[in-house]
Amino acid sequence: MQANAIGIRIHNTDIGDLYVSIWDRNTADNRLLIDGDRINEEKELNLPVTADGDNHGKIAWRAVRVDDPNAVREDEQSVSSGDRVDVTTRFA
């Protein structure tokens, strides 16, 4: 992991498998960290994101349910080291 990075966990809390994309909002180009990777239901993915001067990250994510491409949700949030980010298409 790079020196100015923090580790977070992306967790699929949906009722099915998801295609997930994650953007690192603390980079000048809003770097795409994962691009439509499939995350099975209730599984997690460890991911490093860039930390700011206060040791926080900022991400945006998009989730699309594998079995229903119309079930889509997007969100943006601040994260700290060790945080678990729950991704889902429910309640969109």
C-alpha positions in Angstrom: 0.0 0.0 0.0 1.3 3.5 -0.8 2.5 5.7 2.0 -0.4 8.2 1.8 -3.1 5.5 1.5 -5.6 4.0 3.9 -7.2 0.6 3.7 -11.0 0.2 3.5 -13.3 -2.7 2.9 -16.0 -2.7 0.2 -18.9 -5.0 1.4 -21.8 -6.1 -0.8 -25.0 -5.9 1.4 -27.4 -6.4 -1.5 -29.7 -9.3 -2.1 -27.6 -10.5 -5.1 -24.2 -10.2 -6.7 -23.1 -6.7 -7.8 -20.9 -5.0 -10.4 -19.1 -2.3 -8.5 -17.1 0.7 -9.6 -15.1 2.8 -7.1 -13.5 6.2 -7.7 -10.8 7.8 -5.5 -12.0 11.4 -5.0 -8.7 12.4 -3.3 -6.8 12.2 -6.6 -6.6 15.0 -9.1 -8.1 12.8 -11.8 -10.7 11.0 -9.6 -8.9 7.8 -10.3 -11.0 4.7 -11.0 -9.9 2.0 -8.5 -12.2 -0.8 -9.7 -14.3 -0.8 -12.8 -17.4 -3.0 -12.8 -15.8 -5.7 -10.7 -18.2 -8.4 -9.6 -18.6 -8.8 -5.9 -20.7 -11.7 -4.7 -23.5 -11.2 -2.2 -22.1 -10.7 1.4 -18.5 -10.7 0.2 -15.9 -8.0 0.9 -13.0 -6.5 -1.1 -10.1 -4.8 0.5 -9.1 -1.6 -1.2 -6.4 1.2 -0.7 -7.6 4.8 -1.2 -5.6 8.0 -1.1 -5.6 9.8 2.3 -5.8 13.6 2.7 -3.8 15.6 5.2 -6.2 14.5 8.0 -5.8 10.8 7.0 -9.3 10.5 5.5 -10.3 9.3 2.1 -13.2 10.2 -0.1 -14.7 7.8 -2.6 -17.6 7.6 -5.0 -19.2 4.2 -5.9 -21.7 2.8 -8.3 -23.4 -0.6 -7.9 -25.4 -2.5 -10.5 -27.2 -5.7 -9.6 -25.9 -8.6 -11.8 -29.4 -10.1 -12.4 -31.2 -6.7 -12.8 -29.2 -4.0 -14.7 -32.0 -1.5 -13.9 -31.2 -1.8 -10.2 -28.5 0.8 -9.8 -27.3 3.0 -6.9 -24.5 5.6 -6.6 -23.1 7.3 -3.6 -20.2 9.3 -2.4 -18.7 9.3 1.1 -15.7 10.1 3.3 -13.8 7.1 4.8 -11.2 6.5 7.4 -8.7 3.6 7.8 -10.4 0.3 8.4 -13.9 1.5 7.5 -16.4 -0.9 5.9 -18.4 0.6 3.0 -21.7 -1.2 2.4 -22.6 -1.1 -1.3 -26.2 -2.0 -2.4 -28.8 -1.1 -5.0 -31.6 -1.3 -2.4 -33.2 1.9 -1.2 -32.1 3.8 -4.3 
